[in-house]
Amino acid sequence: MPKKRLTEEACNRLKPTAGKQIEYLDAVLPGLMLRVSYGGAKTFVAIYYVNHRTKTFKLGRYHPEGADEFPDPESGEEWPRDLTLAGARDAARKFFAKPSAFLSPKSHSLAKASFKVVAEAYLERHAAGFRSRSELERCLKKYVYPELGEKPFKGIKRSEVITLRSDIAENHGARMADTVFGIVRGVMRWFEAEGDDDDYVCPIKARKQKAGPKSRRKRILTPEEIKLVWEAAGQLGPYGSLVKLLLLTAQRRDKVVTMRWADIEEDVWTIPSEEREKGNAGKLRLPPLAVAVLKNTPKIAECSYVFAGRYGDKPLNSFSQGAEEIRKLLPATMPRWTLHDLRRTARTLMTDLRIDDRIAEQVLGHAIEGVEGVYNLSLYFEQKAEALARVAGYIQQLVEPAPANVVALAARKARGAEAASAQ
């Protein structure tokens, strides 16, 4: 482990080493170390000993415009995440003077914090050295914070976590649901053991794996149910528009709900790709019925999302409330359905409308497997557009049936075309 006389300029100029994490001991202040990950992150840590074993405590990330001073750890002030070298040395001196003030969460109260604040404390204090740290953070940001992030941590109930898990299972699969469930439980168990509330008890227990194969959900909406849901959606504003677009595009909920106005150019929607995503539908030409839905969706000032959330530049996330409202408008005898069932319904319609399975799978954004996936790089743009247009035409005929005379005229034209081709 190299020892280096650290300076602000040196900290700023240090470069990552491919595949290696390099640690630099500060020659000025013994016990202070700058850790440079192979990804480029620079973190100040304090080295201390417990029972003759070396331990480290993360003080903060290096940033040239970070804090130059660290507050008294028992003052209750927010600890800065970003530190200059001067700020890191100040934090290290205070840590070495009284390590217990830093190591005990009671010095930095989380008793009245939101789930997001507690989860970030968990990442900083408990999971900082985990190899899976980046994946934990990604899952929290994508799946948990939109639903639970701003809620008071101690007020979160077991039922809310179970609802979140069920929602993720429907839209992202059972494996991801179990992963996120484990992360949330891990945060809660950590707070139970290390938090500043002696009465707090983690409200969820470890999930027992059920024996035997898992049954796949098979729910699709019937034509009559599509008409009922479409009519009810028309009474619900942005959430109703979301329901309609899910059915008209056959895309995953997260893709539609995070649609931005900047992603749409005339009638073409470009779906952004995420890191480590196997594939998505890419560019889709939306049918006129979907474009009409978008035109009837109001743009909210200072929000870039089509389906705007309640506050700031965030997407809609009140799915449970929307589901409850739309079910009140539907017959009580209608079997339970979820937003993901709309995607399954659209895919089934494609088969019923005799759309080629390869094209239908491309509309859904499923990656081509095997050798063909390496060499077949077609975007299937026109084919996907035609498939969505046929699905939209079918749905429009269901919800806005043409007059009988128009249907009869269309039938006569079709018979005439068949007779001409036969000759």
VOMIFI-706415 format. One line per field, with one value per residue (C-alpha): residue in three letters; x, y, z. Coordinates in steps of 0.02 Angstrom, whole numbers, plus 50000, padded with zeros to 5 digits. Example, Ala and Ser with C-alpha at 12.3 -4.5 7.8 and 13.67 -1.06 7.14 Angstrom:
voba <- [ALA, SER]
X <- [50615, 50684]
Y <- [49775, 49947]
Z <- [50390, 50357]
//
This chain:
voba <- [MET, PRO, LYS, LYS, ARG, LEU, THR, GLU, GLU, ALA, CYS, ASN, ARG, LEU, LYS, PRO, THR, ALA, GLY, LYS, GLN, ILE, GLU, TYR, LEU, ASP, ALA, VAL, LEU, PRO, GLY, LEU, MET, LEU, ARG, VAL, SER, TYR, GLY, GLY, ALA, LYS, THR, PHE, VAL, ALA, ILE, TYR, TYR, VAL, ASN, HIS, ARG, THR, LYS, THR, PHE, LYS, LEU, GLY, ARG, TYR, HIS, PRO, GLU, GLY, ALA, ASP, GLU, PHE, PRO, ASP, PRO, GLU, SER, GLY, GLU, GLU, TRP, PRO, ARG, ASP, LEU, THR, LEU, ALA, GLY, ALA, ARG, ASP, ALA, ALA, ARG, LYS, PHE, PHE, ALA, LYS, PRO, SER, ALA, PHE, LEU, SER, PRO, LYS, SER, HIS, SER, LEU, ALA, LYS, ALA, SER, PHE, LYS, VAL, VAL, ALA, GLU, ALA, TYR, LEU, GLU, ARG, HIS, ALA, ALA, GLY, PHE, ARG, SER, ARG, SER, GLU, LEU, GLU, ARG, CYS, LEU, LYS, LYS, TYR, VAL, TYR, PRO, GLU, LEU, GLY, GLU, LYS, PRO, PHE, LYS, GLY, ILE, LYS, ARG, SER, GLU, VAL, ILE, THR, LEU, ARG, SER, ASP, ILE, ALA, GLU, ASN, HIS, GLY, ALA, ARG, MET, ALA, ASP, THR, VAL, PHE, GLY, ILE, VAL, ARG, GLY, VAL, MET, ARG, TRP, PHE, GLU, ALA, GLU, GLY, ASP, ASP, ASP, ASP, TYR, VAL, CYS, PRO, ILE, LYS, ALA, ARG, LYS, GLN, LYS, ALA, GLY, PRO, LYS, SER, ARG, ARG, LYS, ARG, ILE, LEU, THR, PRO, GLU, GLU, ILE, LYS, LEU, VAL, TRP, GLU, ALA, ALA, GLY, GLN, LEU, GLY, PRO, TYR, GLY, SER, LEU, VAL, LYS, LEU, LEU, LEU, LEU, THR, ALA, GLN, ARG, ARG, ASP, LYS, VAL, VAL, THR, MET, ARG, TRP, ALA, ASP, ILE, GLU, GLU, ASP, VAL, TRP, THR, ILE, PRO, SER, GLU, GLU, ARG, GLU, LYS, GLY, ASN, ALA, GLY, LYS, LEU, ARG, LEU, PRO, PRO, LEU, ALA, VAL, ALA, VAL, LEU, LYS, ASN, THR, PRO, LYS, ILE, ALA, GLU, CYS, SER, TYR, VAL, PHE, ALA, GLY, ARG, TYR, GLY, ASP, LYS, PRO, LEU, ASN, SER, PHE, SER, GLN, GLY, ALA, GLU, GLU, ILE, ARG, LYS, LEU, LEU, PRO, ALA, THR, MET, PRO, ARG, TRP, THR, LEU, HIS, ASP, LEU, ARG, ARG, THR, ALA, ARG, THR, LEU, MET, THR, ASP, LEU, ARG, ILE, ASP, ASP, ARG, ILE, ALA, GLU, GLN, VAL, LEU, GLY, HIS, ALA, ILE, GLU, GLY, VAL, GLU, GLY, VAL, TYR, ASN, LEU, SER, LEU, TYR, PHE, GLU, GLN, LYS, ALA, GLU, ALA, LEU, ALA, ARG, VAL, ALA, GLY, TYR, ILE, GLN, GLN, LEU, VAL, GLU, PRO, ALA, PRO, ALA, ASN, VAL, VAL, ALA, LEU, ALA, ALA, ARG, LYS, ALA, ARG, GLY, ALA, GLU, ALA, ALA, SER, ALA, GLN]
X <- [50000, 50091, 50112, 50093, 50100, 49925, 49883, 49723, 49802, 49867, 49696, 49615, 49741, 49744, 49681, 49597, 49691, 49600, 49540, 49623, 49580, 49728, 49741, 49854, 49903, 49917, 50095, 50035, 49899, 49930, 49772, 49692, 49682, 49619, 49545, 49535, 49424, 49449, 49289, 49362, 49275, 49387, 49343, 49424, 49427, 49495, 49593, 49567, 49589, 49470, 49546, 49706, 49610, 49612, 49446, 49401, 49268, 49212, 49225, 49163, 49198, 49333, 49272, 49372, 49217, 49167, 49162, 49324, 49266, 49174, 49039, 49048, 48983, 48871, 48796, 48655, 48707, 48702, 48868, 48937, 48956, 49088, 49250, 49404, 49571, 49563, 49387, 49442, 49587, 49471, 49348, 49488, 49555, 49381, 49358, 49521, 49478, 49313, 49277, 49119, 49036, 49054, 49025, 48864, 48714, 48642, 48764, 48678, 48495, 48389, 48238, 48130, 48212, 48133, 48166, 48286, 48392, 48403, 48442, 48582, 48651, 48645, 48744, 48873, 48896, 48862, 48875, 49016, 49137, 49016, 49056, 48870, 48861, 48825, 48689, 48609, 48605, 48535, 48393, 48349, 48345, 48245, 48122, 48110, 48136, 47993, 47871, 47943, 48086, 47999, 47894, 47945, 48052, 47975, 47799, 47823, 47711, 47737, 47589, 47674, 47830, 47727, 47631, 47795, 47861, 47703, 47711, 47893, 47854, 47717, 47823, 48002, 47991, 47993, 48182, 48198, 48054, 48142, 48305, 48226, 48126, 48290, 48371, 48227, 48227, 48416, 48398, 48264, 48362, 48515, 48413, 48340, 48516, 48608, 48476, 48434, 48263, 48268, 48085, 48098, 48067, 48088, 47908, 47951, 48024, 48130, 48027, 48012, 48039, 47891, 47926, 47886, 47880, 47807, 47646, 47649, 47514, 47396, 47271, 47223, 47077, 46932, 46863, 46719, 46841, 46949, 46796, 46756, 46936, 46954, 46794, 46847, 47022, 46945, 46882, 47049, 47164, 47351, 47332, 47196, 47307, 47445, 47325, 47279, 47459, 47511, 47380, 47419, 47609, 47631, 47777, 47828, 47754, 47921, 47958, 47792, 47785, 47962, 47922, 47981, 47913, 48089, 48081, 47936, 47963, 47800, 47734, 47899, 47943, 48125, 48140, 48304, 48410, 48468, 48634, 48643, 48473, 48461, 48351, 48196, 48083, 48197, 48104, 47917, 47802, 47647, 47476, 47358, 47254, 47408, 47457, 47282, 47303, 47466, 47387, 47254, 47384, 47425, 47604, 47654, 47771, 47947, 47916, 47997, 47892, 47732, 47653, 47706, 47721, 47654, 47814, 47960, 48033, 47976, 47863, 47697, 47714, 47543, 47499, 47407, 47293, 47261, 47222, 47098, 47012, 46994, 46926, 46789, 46730, 46725, 46598, 46630, 46620, 46766, 46915, 47070, 47194, 47359, 47446, 47564, 47413, 47387, 47555, 47509, 47340, 47420, 47542, 47399, 47303, 47452, 47442, 47253, 47278, 47401, 47551, 47713, 47781, 47954, 47880, 47771, 47923, 48017, 47872, 47888, 48075, 48131, 48310, 48346, 48438, 48585, 48688, 48547, 48550, 48733, 48708, 48528, 48535, 48374, 48273, 48108, 48045, 47911, 47856, 47833, 47737, 47618, 47592, 47547, 47433, 47336, 47320, 47262, 47138, 47064, 47050, 46975, 46843, 46802, 46789, 46726, 46632, 46599, 46417, 46338, 46333, 46519, 46555, 46446, 46533, 46704, 46646, 46585, 46752, 46846, 46741, 46767, 46955, 46955, 46854, 46971, 47124, 47041, 47018]
Y <- [50000, 50159, 50307, 50475, 50656, 50697, 50869, 50936, 50936, 50759, 50695, 50776, 50704, 50524, 50407, 50237, 50076, 49950, 49802, 49861, 49963, 50069, 50138, 50284, 50316, 50500, 50539, 50696, 50618, 50435, 50330, 50429, 50337, 50382, 50234, 50246, 50112, 50044, 50133, 50302, 50332, 50415, 50385, 50443, 50313, 50310, 50158, 50098, 49938, 49825, 49679, 49698, 49686, 49823, 49908, 50053, 50187, 50284, 50471, 50533, 50546, 50658, 50809, 50968, 51071, 50968, 51022, 51090, 51056, 50914, 50954, 50890, 50711, 50732, 50898, 50816, 50911, 50820, 50739, 50798, 50663, 50753, 50814, 50905, 50842, 50973, 50915, 50733, 50772, 50869, 50722, 50597, 50696, 50703, 50517, 50470, 50584, 50493, 50345, 50297, 50459, 50404, 50218, 50234, 50282, 50373, 50514, 50545, 50519, 50420, 50406, 50525, 50498, 50439, 50267, 50342, 50426, 50265, 50162, 50280, 50270, 50080, 50091, 50208, 50127, 49943, 49903, 50019, 49875, 49755, 49703, 49715, 49895, 49969, 49840, 49873, 50058, 50029, 49921, 50045, 50191, 50100, 49995, 50056, 50244, 50286, 50194, 50205, 50331, 50483, 50389, 50396, 50241, 50188, 50204, 50082, 49930, 49751, 49762, 49903, 49800, 49649, 49757, 49822, 49645, 49589, 49738, 49703, 49519, 49564, 49688, 49625, 49443, 49343, 49338, 49528, 49541, 49424, 49520, 49688, 49613, 49550, 49721, 49811, 49682, 49701, 49889, 49862, 49728, 49841, 49983, 49863, 49813, 49978, 50115, 50240, 50171, 50031, 49988, 49966, 49790, 49743, 49716, 49584, 49412, 49312, 49243, 49055, 48979, 48876, 48699, 48648, 48745, 48920, 48942, 49075, 49205, 49179, 49322, 49416, 49533, 49474, 49589, 49639, 49676, 49781, 49888, 49909, 49951, 50074, 50164, 50173, 50232, 50377, 50446, 50443, 50572, 50527, 50356, 50313, 50369, 50257, 50108, 50141, 50160, 50000, 49907, 49996, 49977, 49810, 49885, 49859, 49977, 50056, 50097, 50184, 50275, 50345, 50405, 50584, 50711, 50724, 50538, 50570, 50648, 50662, 50484, 50394, 50347, 50307, 50197, 50229, 50078, 50045, 49978, 49787, 49781, 49633, 49727, 49832, 49880, 50025, 50142, 50121, 50212, 50239, 50209, 50359, 50298, 50302, 50474, 50535, 50472, 50568, 50728, 50717, 50699, 50872, 50933, 50985, 51134, 51091, 50904, 50812, 50654, 50620, 50544, 50670, 50635, 50749, 50841, 50903, 50816, 50640, 50513, 50449, 50323, 50312, 50147, 50071, 50223, 50221, 50034, 50060, 50203, 50110, 49953, 50059, 50101, 49920, 49784, 49703, 49533, 49568, 49457, 49544, 49606, 49700, 49824, 49688, 49587, 49724, 49681, 49496, 49540, 49642, 49500, 49375, 49492, 49492, 49304, 49310, 49442, 49323, 49434, 49336, 49279, 49350, 49523, 49511, 49469, 49616, 49731, 49669, 49704, 49525, 49494, 49369, 49223, 49122, 49145, 49234, 49369, 49401, 49419, 49477, 49662, 49716, 49846, 49780, 49959, 49949, 49775, 49830, 49984, 49876, 49756, 49897, 49975, 49812, 49793, 49974, 49948, 49798, 49892, 50045, 49937, 49867, 50031, 50140, 50020, 50085, 50105, 49949, 50022, 50059, 49881, 49811, 49921, 49863, 49682, 49705, 49783, 49639, 49511, 49606, 49608, 49420, 49387, 49493, 49402, 49234, 49282]
Z <- [50000, 49940, 50057, 49973, 50027, 49970, 49903, 49829, 49657, 49677, 49733, 49584, 49460, 49522, 49386, 49406, 49367, 49259, 49362, 49523, 49675, 49733, 49910, 49957, 50138, 50181, 50234, 50325, 50435, 50484, 50473, 50331, 50167, 49993, 49900, 49710, 49633, 49458, 49411, 49458, 49626, 49756, 49938, 50100, 50239, 50416, 50473, 50652, 50752, 50848, 50943, 50843, 50680, 50549, 50513, 50399, 50412, 50260, 50290, 50121, 49937, 49868, 49771, 49738, 49782, 49933, 50116, 50191, 50369, 50454, 50584, 50762, 50743, 50895, 50839, 50740, 50583, 50416, 50374, 50207, 50076, 49974, 50054, 49998, 50063, 50201, 50246, 50249, 50366, 50481, 50481, 50514, 50662, 50739, 50705, 50790, 50937, 50968, 50852, 50947, 50894, 50713, 50732, 50831, 50724, 50874, 50840, 50674, 50711, 50589, 50703, 50600, 50431, 50268, 50197, 50070, 50203, 50305, 50150, 50101, 50278, 50261, 50098, 50174, 50343, 50313, 50128, 50078, 50053, 49969, 49792, 49758, 49821, 49649, 49614, 49785, 49747, 49572, 49636, 49772, 49650, 49516, 49615, 49795, 49805, 49685, 49799, 49975, 49965, 50039, 50167, 50352, 50378, 50542, 50473, 50329, 50353, 50302, 50183, 50086, 50060, 50007, 49883, 49813, 49793, 49703, 49587, 49542, 49514, 49392, 49294, 49313, 49364, 49525, 49538, 49537, 49660, 49782, 49761, 49800, 49944, 50018, 50000, 50087, 50226, 50242, 50268, 50398, 50490, 50492, 50569, 50697, 50751, 50730, 50729, 50863, 50908, 51036, 51003, 50815, 50750, 50568, 50505, 50375, 50394, 50275, 50133, 50130, 49959, 49904, 49847, 49671, 49507, 49507, 49410, 49275, 49269, 49122, 49142, 48985, 48956, 48850, 48713, 48827, 48969, 48853, 48814, 48999, 49048, 48903, 48953, 49136, 49089, 48994, 49160, 49253, 49175, 49163, 49244, 49120, 48976, 49045, 49044, 48863, 48805, 48892, 48792, 48628, 48637, 48729, 48825, 49005, 49132, 49177, 48994, 48969, 49136, 49110, 48934, 48910, 48789, 48717, 48672, 48551, 48380, 48284, 48295, 48333, 48512, 48549, 48703, 48799, 48841, 49018, 49077, 49065, 48979, 48861, 48740, 48715, 48572, 48521, 48401, 48382, 48262, 48366, 48286, 48271, 48418, 48531, 48465, 48507, 48685, 48701, 48632, 48766, 48903, 48974, 48983, 49159, 49175, 49233, 49212, 49066, 49088, 48991, 49146, 49276, 49461, 49595, 49632, 49527, 49376, 49423, 49337, 49400, 49542, 49624, 49542, 49690, 49702, 49514, 49515, 49656, 49565, 49401, 49486, 49567, 49391, 49336, 49377, 49546, 49462, 49345, 49394, 49461, 49331, 49335, 49221, 49161, 49102, 48971, 48893, 48892, 48816, 48675, 48637, 48628, 48512, 48394, 48378, 48355, 48218, 48132, 48159, 48140, 48309, 48269, 48239, 48394, 48501, 48427, 48474, 48653, 48649, 48676, 48620, 48481, 48558, 48495, 48338, 48248, 48381, 48338, 48151, 48129, 48173, 48088, 48183, 48112, 48115, 47981, 48034, 48215, 48157, 48055, 48202, 48321, 48191, 48174, 48363, 48378, 48235, 48324, 48490, 48406, 48324, 48496, 48587, 48443, 48329, 48155, 48098, 48023, 47847, 47852, 47909, 47770, 47639, 47701, 47690, 47511, 47462, 47542, 47449, 47286, 47313, 47347, 47189, 47083, 47149, 47114, 46930]
//
